[in-house]
Amino acid sequence: MVTAAVVSENLQDDVPIELDRWEALARAVLEHEQAVGELTLTFVDRDEITMLKREHFGDPGAVPTDVLAFPLDDEFFDPTVPKLLGDVVVCPAVALEQCAHHAGTLDDELALLVVHGILHILGHDHDEPSATETMRMRELMLLELLHWHGKAPAGFRQTHDEEVV
């Protein structure tokens, strides 16, 4: 049986990362969502995520962001070769800066970013209100099931202070 595989790497030293733990969460999300193939999960510093945003999103004035997702096109999918789902890139330094006014704790912020990035890889988006609501409901369900193993803690938020829904 073909399953989901996650290849992870920590390329930053700003924030200590439990790489095995986040890789396991990513794998659990992919398996729950019945995704088959390989995903890369990479933790980078502020400079690297800014450069990726500039390079791939054409944003010359880019500022560091928390997570980027790069779904891979499976147009030429070969069933004899494992499918490459895409790349999720997380910046723990930005996560640390925003966690108090977002998810609440660094642990919950990183979990949210991993799940959020994977949902983008799997085709979810927040480009319009109905899609945003669907994506947030899915994020919360996956976090409660696979991260907290129960209800979200008080104070957990999926939106930033400045976001208006």
Backbone hydrogen bonds, N-H to C=O, Kabsch-Sander energy under -0.5 kcal/mol:
donor,donor_aa,acceptor,acceptor_aa,energy
5,A,37,G,-3.0
7,V,39,L,-2.6
8,S,6,V,-0.5
9,E,41,L,-2.0
11,L,9,E,-0.6
11,L,43,F,-3.3
19,L,17,I,-1.3
21,R,18,E,-0.6
22,W,18,E,-1.8
23,E,19,L,-2.3
24,A,20,D,-2.2
25,L,21,R,-2.1
26,A,22,W,-2.4
27,R,23,E,-2.4
28,A,24,A,-2.5
29,V,25,L,-2.5
30,L,26,A,-2.4
31,E,27,R,-2.7
32,H,28,A,-2.6
33,E,29,V,-2.4
34,Q,31,E,-1.3
35,A,30,L,-3.0
37,G,3,T,-1.0
38,E,83,K,-3.1
39,L,5,A,-2.5
40,T,86,G,-2.3
41,L,7,V,-2.5
42,T,88,V,-2.7
43,F,9,E,-2.5
44,V,42,T,-0.5
44,V,90,V,-2.6
49,I,45,D,-2.2
50,T,46,R,-1.9
51,M,47,D,-2.3
52,L,48,E,-2.4
53,K,49,I,-2.1
54,R,50,T,-2.4
55,E,51,M,-2.8
56,H,52,L,-2.8
57,F,53,K,-1.8
58,G,54,R,-0.8
59,D,53,K,-0.7
62,A,59,D,-1.8
68,L,89,V,-2.5
70,F,87,D,-3.0
72,L,85,L,-2.2
77,F,74,D,-1.8
81,V,78,D,-2.3
85,L,38,E,-2.8
85,L,83,K,-0.8
86,G,38,E,-1.0
87,D,70,F,-1.9
88,V,40,T,-3.0
89,V,68,L,-3.0
90,V,42,T,-2.8
91,C,66,D,-2.7
95,A,91,C,-2.1
96,L,92,P,-2.6
97,E,93,A,-1.7
98,Q,94,V,-1.9
99,C,95,A,-1.5
101,H,98,Q,-0.8
102,H,99,C,-1.3
104,G,99,C,-3.1
109,E,105,T,-2.4
110,L,106,L,-2.8
111,A,107,D,-2.0
112,L,108,D,-2.6
113,L,109,E,-2.5
114,V,110,L,-2.4
115,V,111,A,-2.5
116,H,112,L,-3.1
117,G,113,L,-2.6
118,I,114,V,-2.1
119,L,115,V,-2.5
120,H,116,H,-1.8
121,I,117,G,-2.0
122,L,118,I,-2.1
123,G,120,H,-1.7
124,H,119,L,-2.8
132,T,128,E,-2.6
133,E,129,P,-2.4
134,T,130,S,-2.1
135,M,131,A,-2.6
136,R,132,T,-2.7
137,M,133,E,-2.3
138,R,134,T,-2.0
139,E,135,M,-2.7
140,L,136,R,-2.5
141,M,137,M,-2.3
142,L,138,R,-2.6
143,L,139,E,-2.8
144,E,140,L,-2.7
145,L,141,M,-2.1
146,L,142,L,-3.1
147,H,143,L,-2.0
148,W,143,L,-2.7
149,H,143,L,-0.6
149,H,144,E,-0.6
150,G,144,E,-1.7
156,F,153,P,-1.9
157,R,102,H,-0.7
161,D,101,H,-0.6
163,E,160,H,-1.5
